[in-house]
Amino acid sequence: MEGRVLGGRYELLERLGGGGMALVYKAHCRLLDRLVAIKFLREEYLHDGEFVRRFRREARAAAALSHPNIVSIYDVGQEGAQQYIVMEYVQGCNLKDYLRLRGPLPDEEAVYLGREIARALVHAHDHGIVHRDIKPHNILVTTEGRIKVTDFGIARAISSGTLTASGNIFGSVHYFSPEQARGGISGIPSDLYSLGVVLYEMVTGQVPFQAENPVGVALKHLTEPPRPPRELNPRVSPELEAIIMKALSKEEEKRYQGAGELLQDLESLGSRPVLPIGERKPPLTVADIPFGEDDSPTQEAVIKGNGKRDFDAAGNRARGGRRWLKVAIALFLLLGIAFGGYRAWQSLFVPPLVEVPELVGKPLSEAEELLAERNLNYRVLRSEYSEEPADTVIGQYPEAGTQRKEGNTVELVLSLGPERSIVPDIRGLSLHAAQLELEKNNLALGQVKRVNDDVVPIDLVVRQEPEANTELVPGASVNIFLSDGPLVKEVTLPSFRGQELEAALATIAELNLVPGEIKEDYSPIYAAGLIIDQSPAPYELIEEGSAVNLVVSIGPPPEEGIIEEGVDLE
């Protein structure tokens, strides 16, 4: 598959390895110009719906986590039937290979590595994720000596139920918790039991339970107590042994109930950082193995017939002839020379370590000065909205107090300031359309008022408060004004009775009224040509442009008298 390009973006470079469910390749992201690791679901599982769902669940679970001790998930994709996940590329080796090369670790180094793993679990458990497959193969040691936990392939949210699916149990039997071995519910205590197994292996060089087949190992997790680590390696401190044995309790309630509790106990022991394994892949040389103050030729490991390291009661090697003593002395001298050369090379060519300062909460300009004082570089990882002022540091990696070489880069997360919504222009829209436009911009409809307008049609937005392009906090209200059409004036209608028709029509025009229906009728009171009635009635308020109906006299009925013109008998 080398040379293949996925999604027009990821160029496969070389195969890194694989597990029972997936293959892992090193790749180059052309868009961001960086190396990534891509995990492919094995072909035999592509048509198995359960495996595909489990593979996708890994991405969803891990993508929700963002922590320096957890491998980041960048992307999830599918090309044809092929399913893949794009992950952070980590230079280094897994903890299993690290332990094969270094053998049982001194307390200080085991405590340091254990704390890093525990921090990853604290973050995952706080986000409702249980790993369920903690083992050295899924723990990476970077070239700078940091720990990164990977492979959430069987991780699920705590609330989702048991670890079993279709009658199968996922995980690695040597690192199973008792509840996993019996196929029961596995939660946070299960991860801590598995971490206890990993710590046990770190300090003794072997897992606590072994048998001829996986079923036998599972039964031992359920029934047998582990052999105390100090029986296998007397250099293990009683305090560290107590922590490991508590984590390996058969009953969940007797174990640590949270990763933070275990982390607190490990931190109480103190530790020194593991020596960086350098910009290279294993195998490491003898000179790469760190030595503590307590290491001496009298504490060498003895290889037993079963291939495992063991010690006598005093921590000394088993007795041998003088030939073995000479070999031991020669080996010690070679190690001393190598170690001295390494120290000399380190003092001349390796940049000194400096402590990363606390940058969170500081303006970027101040953070730049603090980093420059320590000869550290920085890059902005991302910017996001927050309640902090713009260009304030709201996140950093590595965290404050971490030791880093001069010239290393610190990644920063900057604040964009409080999130703002831009008010859209909703003039000319209907009430419903204006409300939808505001909701699209994360704003709410405020007061709705009606006003007269000579131009904007009735029921459309005339104006808005605040105006378009104003910045508001999300959820703020915008008031709108709907048109009621042009403003209509009202006039008081005078009395036209007794007036001549021509004079009445002139008055109607002056008042911006219009003549309506004009009828004729007999009147015993008004002479012919005079107004005898009107509609609307005199002195009513009417709108400009309204029609006025008039009735004009044609004189009295036959044989009745006539009122002279201009006489008003009202």
Secondary structure, DSSP 8 states (H G I E B T S, - for coil): -TT-EETTTEEEEEEEEE-SSEEEEEEEETTTTEEEEEEEE-GGGTT-HHHHHHHHHHHHHHHT---TTB--EEEEEEETTEEEEEEE---EEEHHHHHHHH-S--HHHHHHHHHHHHHHHHHHHHTTEE-S--SGGGEEEETTS-EEE---TT-EEGGG--S-BTTB--S-GGG--HHHHTT----HHHHHHHHHHHHHHHHHSS-S---SSHHHHHHHHHH-----HHHH-TTS-HHHHHHHHHHT-SSGGGS-SSHHHHHHHHHHH---------SS-S---GGGS---TT--GGG--EE-TTS-EE--TTS------HHHHHHHHHHHHHHHHHHHHHHHHHHHHS--EEE----TTSBHHHHHHHHHHTT-EEEEEEEE--SS-TTBEEEEES-TT-EEETT-EEEEEEE--S--EE----TT-BHHHHHHHHHHTT-EEEEEEEE--SSS-TTBEEEEES-TT-EE-TT-EEEEEEE--S---EEE----TTSBHHHHHHHHHHTT-EEEEEEEE--SSS-TTBEEEEES-TT-EEETT-EEEEEEE----TT-----TT----
